[in-house]
Amino acid sequence: MIFIKNDNSVKIQKEIHKELRAYNRKNCKWIYDNEDGIPSRDEKRYNNFIVYDDEKLIGGALGFIEYQWYFLDKLYVSEKYRSKGIGKTLIHYIENFALENSLVGVRMGTWDFQAKEFYEKLGYEVFGEIKDCPPDTIHYDLKKVFY
């Protein structure tokens, strides 16, 4: 008899990850696993670019390499330092890093109240959007391909 039940145990989550990742690995050389079947992201794969004014942290870009792409996870510049070209400089650092490492491109997400137009001015294109996630916002996925 086939049935469905609600089960939020970590053991079951790991088993589902393990089985799906095993299938995916057979079909895509870029899929990688650790021994638990959970996607691994060792520290070498993270590449963050942090901005200081003397010793004061004023911003940064946090991201990682996966599937030959640089995934920009977070980009932040303190409000006092905005409109001074720091964000643009961070993006150029990321792009140069990606090119030096022969990555396909850079991708990220942003909400409608954040920086969509900023990224578009730098050559990024929207390839997806989700309305009301969270409610009353629009989430955009953007990318810039180098080939």
C-alpha positions in Angstrom: 0.0 0.0 0.0 1.3 3.4 -1.0 0.6 6.3 1.5 1.9 9.7 2.3 2.7 11.0 5.8 4.1 14.2 7.3 7.7 13.5 8.6 10.1 16.3 9.3 12.9 14.3 10.7 16.5 15.1 9.8 17.1 11.4 9.0 14.4 11.4 6.3 15.5 14.7 4.9 19.1 13.3 4.5 17.8 10.2 2.9 15.8 12.1 0.3 18.8 14.4 -0.4 21.0 11.4 -0.7 18.7 9.6 -3.2 18.0 12.7 -5.3 21.7 13.7 -5.4 22.7 10.1 -6.5 20.3 10.3 -9.4 21.5 13.8 -10.3 25.1 12.8 -10.2 24.5 10.1 -12.7 23.1 12.7 -15.1 25.2 15.9 -14.4 29.0 16.0 -13.8 28.7 19.2 -11.8 26.7 17.7 -9.0 28.8 17.0 -5.9 28.1 15.4 -2.6 29.6 14.9 0.8 29.1 11.6 2.7 25.7 12.6 4.0 24.3 13.3 0.5 24.0 16.9 1.4 25.5 19.4 -1.0 28.9 20.4 0.2 30.3 23.9 0.1 33.8 23.8 1.5 35.4 27.1 2.5 37.4 27.3 -0.7 34.2 27.7 -2.7 33.2 30.8 -0.8 34.6 34.0 -2.2 33.7 37.2 -0.4 34.8 40.7 -1.1 34.7 43.0 2.0 35.0 46.8 2.0 36.5 48.9 4.9 37.0 52.6 5.5 40.2 52.3 7.5 39.2 49.7 10.1 35.5 50.2 9.8 33.4 47.6 7.9 31.2 49.5 5.5 30.0 46.7 3.1 30.7 43.7 1.2 29.7 41.0 -1.3 29.2 37.4 -0.1 29.0 34.6 -2.6 30.2 31.2 -3.7 31.1 29.2 -6.7 28.7 26.4 -7.7 28.2 24.8 -11.1 30.9 27.1 -12.7 28.8 30.1 -11.7 29.5 32.8 -9.1 26.3 33.1 -6.9 26.2 36.5 -5.4 24.3 35.8 -2.2 24.5 39.2 -0.4 25.7 42.6 -1.4 25.5 45.4 1.1 26.9 48.9 1.4 26.2 51.1 4.5 23.7 53.8 3.7 26.3 56.5 4.5 28.6 55.2 1.7 26.0 54.6 -1.0 26.1 56.5 -4.3 29.9 56.6 -4.1 30.6 53.8 -6.6 31.4 51.2 -4.0 28.6 48.8 -5.1 29.8 49.1 -8.7 33.4 48.5 -7.7 32.3 45.3 -5.8 30.5 44.0 -8.8 33.6 44.6 -11.0 35.7 42.7 -8.4 33.2 39.8 -8.6 33.2 39.9 -12.4 37.0 39.9 -12.7 37.2 37.1 -10.2 34.6 35.1 -12.2 36.5 35.7 -15.5 39.9 34.8 -13.9 38.3 31.5 -12.8 36.7 30.8 -16.2 33.2 30.9 -14.7 30.1 31.0 -16.9 28.8 34.1 -15.3 27.3 35.7 -12.2 23.8 35.4 -10.8 21.9 36.8 -7.9 18.4 37.6 -6.6 17.0 40.9 -5.5 13.6 42.3 -4.5 11.8 45.2 -6.1 12.7 47.5 -3.2 16.4 46.8 -3.5 18.7 47.1 -6.5 17.2 45.6 -9.7 17.9 48.8 -11.7 21.5 49.0 -10.3 22.3 45.5 -11.6 20.5 46.1 -15.0 22.7 49.2 -15.5 25.7 47.0 -15.1 24.6 44.6 -17.8 22.6 42.0 -15.8 19.3 40.7 -17.2 16.3 39.5 -15.3 15.6 35.8 -16.1 12.9 35.2 -13.6 10.5 36.9 -11.2 8.1 35.8 -8.4 5.4 38.1 -7.2 4.3 38.1 -3.6 7.3 36.3 -2.3 7.2 37.7 0.4 3.7 39.3 0.1 3.6 42.7 -1.6 7.1 42.3 -3.1 8.6 41.0 -6.3 11.7 38.8 -6.2 13.9 39.0 -9.3 16.6 36.6 -10.5 19.3 38.2 -12.5 22.4 37.0 -14.4 25.3 38.1 -16.5 26.8 35.5 -18.8 30.4 35.9 -20.0 30.5 33.7 -23.1 
